[in-house]
Amino acid sequence: MFIEEINALEVGIEQLAPAKTEDKKGFLGMVSSAASAAKDAMSADFHVHFREIHRSRRKDLEKTHGPVAGEFLVCFDLDRVGSEDASIYITDQWISFRSNSGLLTGVDLTLRIHWSWLGEVKRKDEHLDFHLKEPKDAPPLRVAWAPFFDDRIAYMNELVKFLEQVLQKKLTGGPEHSFQLLRALKDLADDDPSGVNLLKEAQVGVDQMFGQAGIKSHLLDVRSLLESDLILEKCRIAPPSRELYHDIITTIRVLEQEKEKTEGYADRHKIDDNLQMLLARMQSTLSGMEARDRGTLFMEDELPTATPTNFIGGRFDWAAKLSFPTGHPKSREMYIVHPLDSNRYLPLEGFDGLLNEEKRHEFFTLVRALGAKKIKYRNLVSTEHRTSDKKTKTLTQGTSAEPAAPISMGNVGSEDRLSAQNQTSSAVSSNTDLFVESEYAPTAAPHVPDGLLWYDSELDWQRLASDRLEAGLKSTKLVLKTSRREYFSQTDELAIQKELTALYSGVKVNSVSGFSRKKESEQEGKEEKAIEIIIDF
């Protein structure tokens, strides 16, 4: 394949004489003779390899370009002194450009083009413009020829002639490139599952065409434009995930920066449209994520400036599809997802009180439906004393005020069972004053009401219902206890505090609502809520 064209190129190259200083054109012709001589000395080792590369050089070129599929045809190889190098490696399938010549020309480049992608090649001043067949609106891939040829313009002209001759053939069968895949993505409806595979293929194709991410390249602007368009399509199509959430935030940052620099009304309007799409997508992404993936939220009133790993930074309007208590969310406050409702969040500060009230209300709904005639309850305070060699816990009568430090939910069980589970010594105040005592006259047969959120997860509640409905339970005494550590471990809290301090300048750990104001030491006292409940049926 390409036999006639490669033979013609070989003949043309053999006829060339070394370029003279006075024959130099373009911006290189403007440099002084002394500077030109220095350049020639640095790039004297110039070869054009046909069909086969000498093994002494082959390993270096194959390492530079990586595996290039197809039958090898020709390589224009400019081997400079030191680490700087540039070569064009061509097979019957691919054209691969690679230059590492920053010190000499200020241009680095990685580009790989399949023959079937090319529509035409044009020389424009000091560049070669490679125009893709499809889509027509794809930007040209502009390659500076100086890093590959220096002043050898005649060699570059022979290459252009070869490329033009090959492109007269009907070349088919190549893979789709990322610009084509991007166009296909734009034709898909929102949330189309087939778009996920197209996105992955397009993102791989970006690296295939422009090299691995992070490489400084002359074509960085073209790559950035392609990647930003792909991210927009990803935001529109991909399923909710933490990765997508961070991609949307990054894209919003970029668009808002571009908006500040853009003067044209049409361009600004397009950016505004994309920002509105991203805002709507952010709301559905945040609410559509698995609760475990979404995790803890740190709310702000502006665009998050960091990308944390132990929690998610969110703006108020992004959380419109999530549920918060009245008066929330608040700026720079941490929120924990409700244990049984993935779209509901409670503030870390006061988490225990809110959850305890909810759980107590539902428990009383249950026991009233089971036919309770009298309910007595009082608040207890469980104080945990830490020492270097032991842990003790006492239950004493308390008040209905919030404890000094936030605590979290536990389970319902008998008073004896509560003590056994915690493996601590417990003592309850002998004071018999009750906070609440209520009497009822049931009119319906005992039953378990519908719509209980906690019932299926609380074995003690189920056991109580079974004892009442099946064994005619007449009286029972229970303790309802809360412990935040069931839902938000100390390890999680410490990790979040550490990351907050590192990422958010001006936010001190002690000032973030919800975190304990006390440092742990050899001796520490913590309080947890507990409610003693006596029920007569």
C-alpha positions in Angstrom: 0.0 0.0 0.0 1.3 3.5 -0.9 4.0 1.9 -3.0 4.0 4.6 -5.7 3.8 7.5 -3.3 6.6 6.3 -1.1 8.9 5.5 -4.1 8.3 9.1 -5.4 9.1 10.5 -1.9 12.3 8.5 -1.8 13.4 9.8 -5.2 12.6 13.4 -4.3 14.6 13.1 -1.0 17.7 11.7 -2.8 17.7 14.7 -5.2 17.8 17.3 -2.4 21.1 19.1 -1.6 21.8 20.5 1.9 20.0 23.8 2.4 22.1 27.0 2.3 21.7 29.9 4.7 20.4 32.2 1.9 17.7 29.7 1.0 16.1 29.7 4.4 12.6 31.1 4.6 10.0 32.0 7.2 10.9 33.2 10.7 14.1 31.1 10.7 15.5 33.1 7.7 15.5 36.2 9.9 18.1 34.9 12.4 21.7 35.7 12.0 24.2 33.5 10.2 26.1 32.8 13.5 22.8 31.7 15.2 22.0 29.6 12.1 25.4 27.9 12.3 24.8 27.1 16.0 21.4 25.6 15.2 22.9 23.5 12.4 25.5 22.3 14.8 22.9 21.2 17.3 20.7 19.5 14.6 23.2 18.1 12.2 22.1 14.5 12.7 19.1 14.5 10.4 17.9 11.3 8.7 15.0 10.2 6.5 14.4 6.5 7.1 12.6 4.5 4.4 10.9 1.2 5.1 13.5 0.3 7.8 15.2 2.0 10.6 18.7 1.1 11.8 18.5 -0.9 15.0 20.8 1.6 16.8 18.1 4.2 16.4 14.9 2.1 16.2 14.6 1.5 20.0 14.8 5.3 20.7 12.1 6.1 18.1 9.8 3.3 19.1 10.2 4.4 22.8 9.4 8.0 21.8 6.3 7.2 19.6 5.1 4.0 21.3 3.6 1.2 19.3 2.3 2.6 16.0 0.1 0.1 14.1 0.6 -0.6 10.4 3.5 -1.2 8.0 6.3 1.3 8.5 6.9 3.6 5.5 9.1 6.6 6.4 10.4 8.6 9.4 11.8 12.1 9.3 14.2 12.0 12.2 15.9 15.1 13.6 18.2 13.9 16.4 19.5 16.9 18.3 22.3 17.1 20.8 21.1 16.3 24.3 17.6 15.3 25.2 15.9 17.4 22.5 14.5 15.4 19.7 11.8 15.5 17.0 10.5 12.9 14.5 7.6 12.2 12.2 6.9 8.4 12.1 4.6 7.3 9.3 3.0 3.9 8.7 0.3 2.9 6.2 -2.3 3.6 9.0 -0.9 6.4 11.2 1.1 9.6 11.1 2.8 10.2 14.5 4.4 13.5 15.5 6.6 13.8 18.5 8.9 16.6 19.5 10.7 17.5 22.7 12.4 20.7 21.6 11.5 23.3 24.2 14.9 24.8 24.7 15.5 25.3 21.0 12.1 26.4 19.6 9.8 26.6 22.5 7.5 24.0 21.0 6.6 20.5 22.3 4.2 18.4 20.5 2.5 15.0 20.6 0.0 14.2 17.9 -1.2 11.0 16.2 -3.5 11.1 13.2 -5.0 8.2 11.3 -4.9 8.5 7.5 -8.6 7.9 7.2 -9.3 11.0 9.4 -7.5 13.5 7.1 -9.3 15.6 4.6 -6.4 17.8 3.5 -3.0 19.2 4.5 -2.1 22.9 4.0 1.1 24.7 4.5 0.5 28.1 6.2 3.5 30.2 7.1 5.5 28.3 9.6 2.8 25.6 10.2 1.2 22.6 8.6 -2.5 22.5 9.0 -4.1 19.1 9.1 -7.9 19.4 8.4 -10.1 16.5 9.5 -12.7 15.1 7.1 -15.4 15.0 9.7 -16.8 16.9 11.4 -16.4 20.0 9.2 -16.3 22.3 12.2 -13.5 20.5 13.9 -10.5 22.9 14.4 -7.4 22.3 12.2 -4.5 20.4 13.9 -1.8 23.0 13.4 1.8 21.7 13.6 4.9 23.9 13.5 7.3 22.4 11.0 10.5 24.0 12.4 11.0 21.6 15.3 11.1 18.7 12.8 13.1 20.2 9.9 14.8 23.4 11.2 15.7 25.1 7.9 15.3 22.1 5.7 12.3 23.5 3.9 12.7 21.4 0.8 12.4 18.2 2.9 9.2 19.6 4.5 7.9 20.3 1.0 8.5 16.8 -0.1 6.6 15.5 2.9 3.6 17.7 2.0 3.7 16.5 -1.5 3.7 12.9 -0.3 0.8 13.5 2.1 -1.3 15.2 -0.7 -0.7 12.2 -3.1 -1.7 9.7 -0.5 -4.9 11.7 0.4 -6.0 11.4 -3.2 -6.6 7.7 -2.5 -9.9 6.6 -0.9 -8.8 5.8 2.6 -11.4 4.0 4.9 -11.6 1.7 7.8 -10.0 3.8 10.5 -11.3 4.2 14.1 -13.5 7.1 14.9 -11.7 10.0 16.5 -12.8 12.0 19.5 -14.3 14.9 17.4 -16.5 12.4 15.6 -17.5 10.8 18.9 -18.3 14.2 20.3 -20.7 14.9 17.5 -22.4 11.6 18.1 -22.7 12.4 21.8 -24.4 15.8 21.0 -27.1 13.8 19.1 -28.0 11.7 22.2 -30.8 12.6 24.6 -30.1 13.4 28.2 -29.2 10.4 30.4 -29.0 8.1 27.4 -27.1 5.1 28.7 -25.4 4.4 25.4 -23.5 7.7 25.8 -21.4 6.3 28.7 -19.4 4.0 26.4 -19.1 6.7 23.8 -17.7 9.0 26.5 -15.1 6.5 27.6 -14.1 5.8 24.0 -13.8 9.6 23.3 -11.8 10.2 26.4 -9.4 7.4 25.4 -9.3 8.9 21.9 -8.1 12.2 23.3 -5.0 10.6 24.7 -4.6 8.5 21.6 -4.5 11.7 19.4 -2.7 14.2 21.7 -0.7 12.0 24.1 -1.2 11.4 27.8 -2.7 14.2 29.9 -0.3 16.6 31.5 2.1 16.8 28.5 2.9 20.3 27.6 2.0 20.6 23.9 1.7 23.1 21.1 -1.8 21.8 20.6 -2.9 22.2 24.2 -5.6 24.7 23.3 -7.2 22.3 20.8 -7.1 19.5 23.3 -8.5 21.7 26.1 -11.4 22.7 23.8 -12.2 19.1 22.9 -11.9 17.9 26.5 -14.2 20.8 27.8 -16.8 19.9 25.2 -16.6 16.2 26.2 -17.0 17.1 29.9 -20.1 19.2 29.0 -21.5 16.1 27.3 -20.5 13.9 30.2 -22.3 16.2 32.6 -25.4 15.9 30.5 -25.3 12.1 29.9 -23.3 10.3 32.6 -25.1 8.8 35.7 -24.7 10.6 39.0 -21.5 10.0 40.8 -18.9 11.8 42.9 -16.6 11.9 39.9 -19.3 13.6 37.8 -20.0 16.0 40.7 -16.3 17.1 40.7 -16.2 17.3 36.9 -19.2 19.6 36.9 -17.6 21.9 39.6 -14.4 22.0 37.5 -16.3 22.9 34.4 -18.3 25.6 36.1 -15.0 27.2 37.3 -13.6 27.1 33.8 -16.8 28.6 32.2 -17.0 31.4 34.7 -13.4 32.3 34.1 -14.1 32.2 30.3 -17.2 34.4 30.7 -15.1 37.1 32.3 -12.8 37.2 29.3 -15.5 36.9 26.6 -16.8 40.1 25.1 -19.1 38.9 22.3 -22.8 38.7 23.3 -23.3 35.4 21.4 -20.4 33.7 23.1 -21.4 34.9 26.5 -25.0 33.7 25.9 -23.7 30.3 25.0 -21.6 30.2 28.2 -24.7 31.2 30.2 -26.7 28.4 28.6 -24.0 25.9 29.5 -23.9 27.2 33.1 -27.7 26.8 33.4 -27.5 23.3 32.1 -24.7 22.5 34.6 -26.6 24.0 37.5 -29.7 21.8 36.7 -27.4 18.8 36.3 -25.7 19.5 39.5 -29.0 19.4 41.4 -29.9 16.0 39.9 -26.4 14.7 40.4 -26.3 15.6 44.0 -29.7 14.1 44.8 -29.2 11.1 42.5 -25.9 9.9 44.0 -25.9 6.9 46.3 -25.8 8.2 49.9 -22.6 6.4 50.6 -21.0 8.1 47.5 -22.4 11.5 48.4 -21.4 11.3 52.1 -21.1 14.3 54.3 -21.9 17.8 52.9 -20.1 21.1 53.7 -22.4 23.8 52.6 -21.3 27.2 51.2 -22.9 30.2 49.7 -20.5 30.4 46.8 -18.6 28.1 44.4 -16.4 25.7 46.3 -12.7 26.5 45.8 -11.5 23.0 46.7 -12.1 19.4 45.8 -12.1 17.4 49.1 -12.1 13.7 49.3 -13.7 13.1 52.8 -16.8 15.2 52.2 -18.5 17.2 49.4 -18.5 20.9 49.2 -21.8 22.3 47.9 -23.5 25.5 47.2 -27.0 26.2 48.6 -28.8 26.2 45.2 -27.2 22.8 44.3 -29.0 21.2 47.2 -32.5 22.3 46.2 -33.6 18.6 45.7 -32.3 17.6 49.1 -34.2 18.0 52.4 -32.9 19.9 55.4 -34.6 21.0 58.7 -36.3 24.4 58.8 -33.7 27.2 58.8 -31.1 25.1 57.0 -28.8 24.7 55.2 -26.4 27.4 56.6 -23.1 28.6 55.2 -20.0 26.7 56.4 -21.9 24.1 58.3 -21.4 20.4 58.1 -24.4 18.0 57.4 -24.8 14.3 57.8 -27.1 12.2 55.7 -30.1 10.8 57.6 -29.4 7.1 58.4 -32.7 5.9 56.7 -33.4 8.7 54.1 -30.7 9.2 51.6 -32.0 12.6 50.4 -32.4 14.1 53.8 -29.6 15.8 55.7 -29.3 16.9 59.3 -26.8 19.4 60.7 -23.8 17.8 62.5 -24.4 20.3 65.3 -27.7 19.1 66.9 -27.8 15.9 64.9 -28.4 13.8 68.0 -31.2 15.9 69.3 -33.0 16.0 66.0 -32.7 12.3 65.4 -33.6 11.5 69.0 -36.8 13.6 68.8 -37.8 11.9 65.5 -37.1 8.4 66.9 -38.9 9.1 70.1 -42.0 10.5 68.3 -42.1 7.4 66.1 -41.7 5.0 69.0 -44.5 6.6 70.9 -46.7 6.4 67.8 -45.9 2.7 67.7 -46.7 2.0 71.4 -49.9 4.0 71.3 -51.1 1.9 68.3 -50.2 -1.2 70.3 -52.7 -0.1 72.9 -50.6 1.8 75.5 -52.8 3.2 78.4 -50.0 5.0 80.2 -46.6 6.2 79.1 -44.0 7.7 81.5 -40.6 8.9 80.4 -37.8 11.0 81.7 -34.5 12.1 80.2 -31.3 10.6 81.5 -27.8 11.7 80.8 -25.2 9.1 80.1 -21.8 10.5 81.0 -18.7 8.5 79.8 -15.5 9.0 81.8 -12.3 8.0 80.0 -9.2 7.2 81.9 -5.9 5.6 80.8 -6.9 2.2 82.0 -10.7 1.9 82.1 -14.0 3.3 80.9 -17.1 3.8 83.1 -20.5 5.1 82.2 -23.3 6.3 84.5 -26.9 7.1 83.7 -28.4 9.9 85.8 -31.5 12.0 85.6 -31.0 15.0 83.5 -32.9 17.9 81.9 -34.3 18.3 78.4 -31.6 20.7 77.5 -29.1 19.8 74.8 -25.8 18.2 76.0 -22.6 20.3 76.0 -21.1 18.2 73.2 -22.9 16.7 70.2 -23.8 13.0 70.5 -25.5 10.5 68.2 -28.2 7.8 68.0 -28.2 4.4 69.5 -30.9 1.7 69.9 -33.8 0.9 72.1 -33.5 -1.9 74.7 -34.1 -2.8 78.3 -32.1 -0.9 80.9 -30.2 -4.1 81.7 -29.5 -4.8 78.0 -28.2 -1.2 77.5 -25.6 -1.7 80.3 -24.5 -5.1 79.0 -24.0 -3.9 75.5 -21.7 -1.1 76.5 -19.9 -3.3 79.0 -20.0 -0.5 81.6 -21.3 0.0 85.1 -24.6 2.0 85.2 -26.5 3.6 87.9 -29.9 5.4 87.6 -30.8 8.2 89.9 -33.3 7.2 92.5 -35.1 10.5 92.0 -38.6 9.5 90.7 -39.7 12.9 89.4 -41.0 12.4 85.8 -40.7 14.8 82.9 -43.8 13.4 81.1 -46.6 11.1 82.1 -49.5 10.5 79.8 -52.7 8.3 79.9 -54.7 7.1 77.0 -58.0 5.3 76.3 -57.3 3.1 73.2 -60.3 2.7 70.8 -58.7 0.4 68.2 -57.3 -3.1 68.4 -53.6 -3.3 69.0 -51.7 -3.1 65.7 -48.4 -1.9 64.0 -49.2 1.3 62.1 -48.1 1.9 58.5 -45.4 4.5 57.6 -42.9 3.9 60.4 -39.4 4.8 59.1 -37.4 3.1 61.9 -39.5 0.0 62.7 -37.8 -2.3 60.1 -34.3 -1.5 61.4 -35.1 -1.7 65.2 -35.3 -5.4 66.4 -36.3 -4.2 69.9 -39.3 -2.4 68.5 -40.3 -5.5 66.6 -39.8 -7.7 69.6 -42.0 -5.3 71.7 -44.7 -5.5 69.0 -44.5 -9.3 69.0 -44.7 -9.5 72.8 -47.8 -7.2 72.8 -49.7 -8.7 69.8 -48.9 -12.4 70.4 -48.3 -12.7 74.2 -50.5 -9.9 75.6 -47.6 -7.9 77.2 -49.0 -5.7 80.0 -46.0 -3.6 81.1 -42.4 -2.9 80.1 -39.6 -0.6 80.9 -37.2 0.5 78.2 -34.3 2.9 77.6 -34.0 4.8 74.3 -30.4 5.8 73.8 -28.6 7.8 71.1 -24.9 7.5 70.0 -23.6 9.5 67.1 -20.8 7.1 66.5 -23.2 4.6 64.9 -23.5 6.9 61.9 -20.5 9.2 62.1 -17.3 7.6 63.4 -14.6 9.5 65.2 -12.2 8.5 62.4 -14.5 10.1 59.9 -14.8 13.2 62.0 -11.0 13.6 62.4 -10.4 13.1 58.7 -12.9 15.8 57.8 -11.5 18.2 60.4 -8.0 17.7 59.0 -9.1 18.2 55.4 -11.1 21.3 56.3 -8.1 22.9 57.9 -5.9 22.1 54.9 -8.3 23.1 52.1 -10.4 26.0 53.4 -8.2 28.9 54.3 -9.7 31.0 57.1 -11.9 28.1 58.4 -10.7 26.9 61.7 -11.8 23.5 62.9 -13.2 24.9 66.1 -15.4 27.4 64.2 -17.1 24.7 62.1 -20.5 24.0 63.5 -20.9 20.5 64.8 -17.4 19.6 65.8 -16.5 19.0 69.5 -14.9 22.0 71.1 -13.0 19.7 73.5 -9.7 18.0 72.8 -9.4 14.3 73.7 -7.0 13.7 76.5 -6.2 11.0 79.1 -9.3 11.9 80.9 -12.4 13.1 79.1 -16.1 13.2 79.9 -18.8 12.9 77.2 -22.5 13.0 77.6 -25.0 11.0 75.6 -28.8 11.2 75.7 -31.0 8.4 77.0 -34.7 8.3 77.8 -36.2 5.9 80.3 -39.7 4.8 79.2 -42.2 2.9 81.3 -45.3 1.6 79.4 -48.5 0.1 80.7 -51.0 -1.6 78.4 
